[in-house]
Amino acid sequence: MLRTYVRLRGVAYRTALESPVCHDPFMARTVLIVDDHPSFRASARAMLESEGFDVVGEAADGASALEAVAALRPDLVLLDVQLPDMSGFDVCAELEGRNGSTPDIILVSSRDVSDYGELVTASCACGFVPKGELSGELVAALLA
Amino acid sequence: MSRLTLALGIALLVVETTVAAAIVATNSEIENPWPTIAFAATAGVAFVVSGLVALARRPENKVGLYLVATGYLWFLGALVDSSNDWVSTVGFVLTDLVWVPFTALVLAYPTGRIERRFERAIPIATGVLLTVPAFVAALLDPDPAVGCEDCGESAIAVTDYPSAAAVVDVFTTVAGLALIALVIGVLVQRWRHATPALRRLLWPVAGAGIAALLAIALVVLADQVSEPAARILQFFFFAAFAAVPVAFLLGVLRMRLARSSVSDLVVSIQQGKPLRDALAFALRDPELEIAYWLASSRGVGGAGWVDPRGHAVPEPTADATRAVKVVEHEGERVATLRYDVALDAERELVDAVTAAAGMALMNERLQAELRAEVEFMSTVTNTAPSLLVNIGTDGMIRNINLAALEAAGYADELVAQTRHYWDLFIDPGEHEAMIARFRALAPDYAPGEYENTFTNAQGEQRTIYWRTAPVRDAAGKVVSIVSGGLDITERRKRELELERERDATTTALESIPSIAVVLDRSGTICDRDVDNPRVGANRAFRQALGWRDHELVGRLFLDLVDEDDDGRAAAAIATAASGGASEEVECELRCADGSLRAFAWTAVPVADVTGRTDALVLVSGIEVTERRRLEVEKERERAFLNAIANNAPSLLCLIDGEGRLTHMGANIAFERALEYEPADIGGQLFWEQFVDPAEADEVHRLIEGVLAGDPPREHDNTWLTSSGRRLSIAWTCTPLPEIDERRIFLITGVDITERKRIAEDLRASRARLVRAEDQARRALERNLHDGAQQRLVALSVALRVIESRLKADPDGAAALLSGALEELSQALAELRELARGIHPAVLTDRGLRPALESLVARAPIPVELVAADERFPLEAEAAAYYVVSETLTNVARYAQASAARVEVAKTDGVLRVQVSDDGVGGADPTRGSGIRGLVDRVAVLDGTLEVESPVGGGTSIRAEIPLDR
């Protein structure tokens, strides 16, 4: 499967020859925010709720994220790459390996996507958003 | 023999004859007894008479006794015919006893002695073998006389065994025949070995004896066949038997007649026949030898015997075939005659002959003496090494001895004797002069001596020294001149050689480059050359020292020797003077200009080249001034190099071609560094003794490479001291020029242990600094990421929300905006803090003390600051700031202190920083990278940092940073 990401003015698009099944972006989506910085979690919650997302939970590390996914079964997980106990890629892989449906995952980081090379494209995430450019439209675009 | 004995003998003969005749005549069995009686009586009488004659002439000769015994015993045979039993028995038993003296007679004639023992046994055997059986027969047979009825019976018969008698008879016959054969054999053998004289004596008696024996044998044999024949033969026997004494008497007669030869002898001598021949003819002994006795007063070789020619002969002695008779005159031995021993039987002849020849023997003795003297003189002159020539007054050589002949080059004396003296001993060119001189000496020919050289007949040159003396006759007239000469050819040659040798030696000594000077025993320089008495030292000596000969001769050699070396020089000369060769002496000799030059010389005893016999000493040697200078220089150089080596800081040692250290072959630095005494260095294999065993093989291989010719390279290995301490040594092995054909290699090493440690420390500290920097960067990144960046991100998101809610929900947006502003100021504060952590700007702008004040103000516990308000170099201020900053951070984290104190001061160009607290102490600077980082940071500036942190005693950190690097 060949995936290429094109950077379009701070927006990461995914053009996939065979895209993973991502749900309808405009359905009322439950979201789990996974990030070790409380301030970002707060900002992201505010932003997503203002965009009509239902933030059903927050996790500060990978382990609690996996528990929360199992417990809350969100539609979307906003997953920070730099977690204290494991990387977001590991959480991705863990979720992908589970039985049952895997929620949509969008990776976020305060670092540039180029810092991660092909890890992002190789993971099961739908896309990647730099933290500073997080917005509802961008998320929706990725989920489309 | 006395008349009484003679009378008794004749009387006995008469008795025996009468009785025998009577017995035979009265025996009736014998038909005609008278012929038998006649013949038998004749035989018996002949024997007795001849025996008596023999005894009268020569009583000591047993021939007479045997003749007489034979005669008397012959008559016993007649007794058998007696009718008386006893007489008959006696006659029967003893009838053959007559053969005992008969065989003794034929065997002993003419000397009366039977020489051989075997022959002496024959008569005895005869007696036994013929008599005993007869006795036995008489015992066994009463009628032993066979064929004689009228004969008496055996008076001693004990039994009757006629056959025994017959057997005995046969036995006796056989034994008798055997004995006859034996005796004949002995006589024939004797005849064959006899000399002519002896044969002449023997043949009558021996011949008759053999004839008689043969006749007996024939009779006995014939008797077995025919009695008549035997009877006839018996008469032959009688004839032969009787012939024996007759032959004896004839011999006696012949001796008397032989004396007539004495007068023939005298005539022969007078006629001039050689005496020995005349005597030999007279004695009928062609092998006669005469020897003359020369007493010591007359003889020339002492007393002794000589032959008629005067030649010495051994003393004549008698032996088995030759007898010796000494001829004396007036009690003095004159001569001996050695003649056939058989002539001892004709003693009167021998005596008569020698008496007749007495005078002639004396004369011949004189002649023999003379001849002996002449021979002696001849021997003396011919064996003398001196030349002897007897020259006539005409110059002709009369006599010349062998030595003179040989000198003249001739072998034949006769040739010389036909020549003049000057023909042999004077060169042709000098003949005239010689002849004139010779003539001039006449007539007295006064004694003289002279020497001349000539070429002899063999072409050899001879030099003879002559002495001449005249020989005068009774009248005083010179009859000849005797010249005695000594061949001095060889002596002259040697003298010439010596002359040449002397010249050669002188030339040699003059031309050799070594110095040579001859001293006498007292050590005085003496003249070497008899032709040139001023030459004491050779040219080399004179040139080297600048002395002239006349300044040297007569001077003591030791005067020239520099004072310091007197003892050794004197000892060397004394050694040579006493005959030994001295040790080499090296000393300085004084030159004519007063300077000193060094010479190495020896003194040896020498024979004088001029021929004198004084013991001399030759001093010879070479100049060694230059050699000494070079040696001193070499020694200095060696000391210099030694000093360099020993003071060099590098480790130096010498190894040989096997890798072993040479004795004392290391410098002081080596000994000290490796902790060895100088005496312990030497003999060890380098890599075994001084290299860490783990690297010994590698070092061995590297050294072997150099030994084999690899170029020297620097290597880095671990060496071991004697106490086992390890040292890192950078070393090389270099070949040195060979010394005394020994390969030597120099190992130089530098102890890089400290250097390595410092380099290692440097590397480690650099690594720590790099690590610290990386850590700081990582910390910075983390701080930025986790702190300010997160806030800014959150701010960004918030602003976006605000932007999106601005129109729809302005109040909500305003609330979000406050939160965002708060977020922003916190971010700024964090950034400020971060910047300060990276490098506080106040430090650069205002200096150390304001920066520390700012730091101290932010500390969580009270901190007292004591610091001068002074600027220091930027790196020192930064280092001091971070020491305080890091330390205060640690104090806040770990010390559990209530207060701290910071002191900063500059003393003696060093910035001293001290941070101390009253906390729990126990800080370990090796654990935790913080303090180590401070140590590195301070070390970069050549400073030091110490931590003193006793448990429970607070912690004190002291940094000293040099300010003038």
Interface residues (C-beta under 8 A of the other chain):
Chain A: H37 S39 F40 A42 S43 A44 A46 M47 S50 E51 Q82 S110 R111 K131 G132 E133 L134 S135 G136
Chain B: H785 D786 Q789 Q790 R791 L792 V793 A794 L795 S796 V797 A798 R800 V801 S804 R805 L816 E823
